[in-house]
């Protein structure tokens, strides 16, 4: 799922292409991507683009007259910039936003169609699409601490819940927790003041560094390689590979459609966290420490 760095890279590339230009109209290849009916989609045609912005993990195209196109790419949605009027790809193509300078195509891999497009009128209606999570970059230490400790959750859950913190998903939460040297399953209310501040600084640093990196990598081109798995990442998607800090094999805990990737030496004091499926299968043979992993040859 595109997170803050990915969305910001999209926005940085879109601004010089569309701000001040006219949106000629929106073509739908899949009618189910449109989740609103009032104002009608036809109302956006011919309006000048006042700006593009981010709302959590949503990309917002602000139009003259306080109309907003709000696009949530969900897990598999991606954007592509092509010549105006370019055909929408069959199968994975969902929609095209046609500007005078080019067309922004929306595609989605796989069979599930989760990406969503909303048309809303006014800032008040736009605000109702915001899940309400804290924007960490602009928050004080006290605001960050209050958001985390409002309820008791694991750090992984707190980082990725859009009602708690804004714009962070599975990939960058792994990177943040590794930078902060904290277990993904430590409870928010168990954090010391020093650990909380360490997590806040790690969150700001990881998101800002990756945002700058992705914008730089795209350069003047439109970002086409938006992925949750990048070779420069420390732990996310790097199961079995050496931690860049200590060399210990990265471990993972899989659950539902996601997984947590972590370094047991840097983050969990040498403990190997139980994987619900494998630990139940292996029972007493489940390795509980780095030494157990290495002794049984399971560290790679």
N, C-alpha and C positions, 0 to 999 in steps of 0.2 A: 504494500500500500504506500503510495507517495506520502511522505511526511514533510515536515517543515523545510528541510534543505531541498527536496525535490520540487515542492510547490514554489519555493522562492526562486529556484532556477528557471522554472517555467515562466514566472512573472517577469524576471529580469530579461528574458528573451522576448516576451510578448510586448512589453512597454514600448520599445522603439518601433514595433511593427504595427500596433493597433491604436495606441492612445492618440486621440485627435482625428482618427479616421472614422469612416462610417461602417456600421454593421449593416450589410445589405439584407441579411436574413439568416434564418437557421433551417437547415434541411435535416429531417429525421429519417433515418433508415430503420430505426426500431422505436415505435411510438411509446413503448413502456419506459424509455429513459426519461421522458418528460413527466414530472410528478405534480405539476400544478396546471390549472386551467384558467385562473383569473389572477393577473392579466393574461390574455391570450398570447401565445407565442408570436403571433403576427404583429403584436404591438411593438416588438423590438426592432423591426425592420426599418432601415433608413435613419436610425438614431446614431449620433456621434458618440464615440467612446470617450468617457470622461476620465477613466482610469481603470487599472486592474489591481486587485488586492487579494489578500488571503484572509479567510475566516476559518480558523482551526486548520483542518485538512482540506477545506474547500477553496476553490479558486473562484473569484468573483469578478465579473466584467460589469463595471459601472457605466450606465448609459445616461445620456441627456434626459432630463425630466425625472430623475430619481427612479429609473427602472434598473433592475439588477438581474443579470444572468448568473446563477450560482451552480457551479459544477462540482460534484463530489465523485471522484474517480474510484472510490472504494479500493478493493484489493488489486484488481487486474486492469483497471482503466488506465489508458495512456493517451497523450496528446501528440499530434503531428502537424507540422506546418507545411502546406503545399500551395501550389498556385491556386488563385481564386477559381472556384467552381470545380476543383478536382473531384473525381468520383469517390464516393464512400466505399471502402472495401466491403465486399460481400462477406457475410458471416460474422466477422468480428467488428465491423463498422457500425457505430451507433448513431452518430450525428456529425454535422459539419456546420461551423459558424463561419459564414462567408463575409469577409471584410473586403474593402476596396483594394487592400494590399496583399491579400492571400486568404487561404481557408484554413481554419483550425479544425482538424479532424479528431473525433473522439472514437477510440477503439477500446475493445475489452476482450482479453484473451479468455479461453475456456467457454463453457456452456452456460454458466450462471451469469445473469445480467443484474448486477448490483449498482452500477454507476447510475447517478441521478442528476437530472437537470431541473432547476427550479427557476421560474420567472417571478420576481416579487417587486412590489412597488413600495418605495419608501424605506428609510433606514430602520424604522421600527420593525417592519416586517422582516427585513434582513437580519436584524438582531435575534429574532425568534428562531433562526436556523442555527444559531451559535449554541453548542452544548454547554458553554459556560466555563470551560476549563481555564486555568490561569495561564497567561502568556509569561513564561518564566523570564524571558530576556528583559522585560520591563517591570518585573516585580521586585519588591524589597525582600530581604531575608525573612522578615516577620510574615509577610504575605505568603511566601513560599512555605514556611513552616506551618502556617495555619491551614493552607490548602492540603498539605500532606496528612496532617494529624486530625483533620475534621472527622474522619472515620478510620477504622483499623483495616488496612489492606497490606498485601505484600507490596514490596517496592515495584516489582514488575507490573502488577495490576495498577498501582497508583500512577506510574509513569504513562501507561497506555490508555488510561480511562479519560476520554475527552471531557468528562464532567469535572475532572480534578485538575489535569494539566492539558494544555492545548497543543495539538499538532504533533504529538510524539506517538510512534507506533512500535511494532515489534523489533525492527532492525536497530533503530537508534537508541531504544531503551537498553538493549544489550550493550551497545557501545558506551552509553552513559554510565551504566552500573559498573562496567569494567574500569572506566576512567576513575570512578569514585571509590573503587575497591570495596564494593558492597555486594552482598548476596542478593539475587533476585527475589528470594523468598523471605528476606528479613521483613518484619512488620514495621509499618510506618511509625507506630507509636513506641517502638523500641529504639528508635534512633536517638543517639545523643545529639546535643547541640552541635558538636564538632562534625559528626557524621552528616547531619542535615545540611550544614553549610558546605560540606565537601560535595554532597550530591547536587546542591544548587549550582555551585561553580562548575561542576562537571557537565551538567545539563547545558548551561550557557555556552561553555567552551566547545563541546562536541557539536552542538547544532550550528554555532557560528562558523566553526572551522569547516564543517562539511558543506554548509551553504556557500561559503567562499570558494571551496574546492570545486563544487559542481558548476558554479557560474563560470569559474575560470576554465574548466575543462570544455564547456560548451563554446566559449568564446563568442563569435558572431553567429555561430550556427544555432539552430533550434535543438534543445536537448532531446535526443532520441533514445539514448541508452539509460532510461530511468529504471533502476532495479534495486531491490533490497539487498543484493549480494554483490559486494565489491571487494576486490583482492586487497585493497588498502585497509579494510576493516580489521579491527583487533580480534573480535571473537564471533561476531554474527556471521552465520553460515560457514564457520571454520572448524566444525567438529573434527576432533582428532588431529588438528594442526597445532603447531607450537604457539603458545601465547607469546606475543612480541615483547613482553616485559620480562617474563621468567623462563620461558621455554616449555612450560608444562602443557600437556595436550589439552586443548579446549574440550570441555564436556557440554552436554545438552540435556535438557528435560523437555520431552515432547508432551503436548496436551492439546486436545481439540484440534484446531487448524494451525496452531502456532507452536513455537518452541522457544525455550530460553537457552542461550549459549553463554557460557561463563568459564572463567579460569578458576579451578579449585584452589590453587595456591594463592592467587591474588585476591580472591573474593570470598572464599568460604573456609579459610583457615585450614586448608588441606582436606576438607570433607567433600566427598562426592555425593551430590544430591540425588535422592531416589527418583528414578523415572517410574511413573505409575505402572506402565505396562511391563517394562523389562524387570523392574525390581520385584514385582509380584511373581513373574515367571521364574527368576533366578533364586528368589528367597534368600536363604543363608549364603548363597554364592555371590550375591550382589556386592561389588566392591564398595567399601565405605570411605576409603582414603586413597590419596595419590599412590601410596606405597602398595595398596592392594591392586590398584590398576596396573602398576608397573610390574608387579610380581606375576600377575596373571596374563600379562601381555595384552591388556585391553585398552592401553592408552593410545593406541593408533587405530 
